[in-house]
Amino acid sequence: MKHGPVHYDFRMRYVHRELPPEVLRRLERLAFVRDPDDLAAKYEEALAWFREAIGAIDESQVRRRASGK
C-alpha cells in the first residue's frame, strides 16, 4: 500500500518494479524459507516488520495516491 497503492492487492506481481531496492531485498530474504527453524525466525521478523509498516501508513495519503490526485 505504501509504495504502490494502485497495485497493493496484486500480491507479488509488481514488487520488482514498485518497491525500493532495500525493501525488495528484505522481502526476498524473508520470502524464501529453508526449513521449519528458518520459518520460525523469519516469521517473527516479518511480523515485526508488518507491525512497523502498518503503523506508519497514512491512510489519507494512500487514498490520494490510489485515486490519482
N, C-alpha and C positions, 0 to 999 in steps of 0.2 A: 504494500500500500504506500509505503514511504517513497520508494524510488520509481515505481511505475504504476500509479493508481488505476490507470485505464486497464491494465493487464493483471492486476493483482490476483484475480481468480483464475488465471491461466496456468496455475501451478508453476512448473519449472520451465515452461516453454521459452520464455524470453529472458531468462536470467543472464545469459551471456551478453545480451545487448543492453540491459537496463540497470544492472547492478554495478556499483563501483567495484573496481578490481579487488580491493581488500575485503569487501563484503562477500564477493563471489568466492574468493579463496577460502574464507572461513566457512561458508556454506558447503562448498565441495568437500572440505575436510570432515565436516560433520555428517555429510550425506553417505559417505562410503564407510561401511562398518565391517571390521574384520571378524569379530566373534562376539559372543554374549558379554564378555567383560568390556570390550571396546564400546559396545552399545550402551551399557550402563553408564560408563564415564561420559560418553558423548550426549546421552540423554540429559544428564544433569547440566552440562554446559549449554545445550540447546535450549533447555527450559529457562535457564538464567538469561540467555540472550533474548529469548522471546519476551520475557517479562520486562526487560530493559527497553526493548524496541517498542512494545505496545504502550508502555508508559510515556514514551517520547513522541507519540503520534499526536499531531494537532488535527483533529477531525475537520475543522473548518478549512484548513489548508488542503487536506486531501480532497474534500468535496469541490473546492475551487479548481484544483488541478484536474480532477476527473471530469468536470463539466466543460473544461477547455477555456475557462475565463482567466 
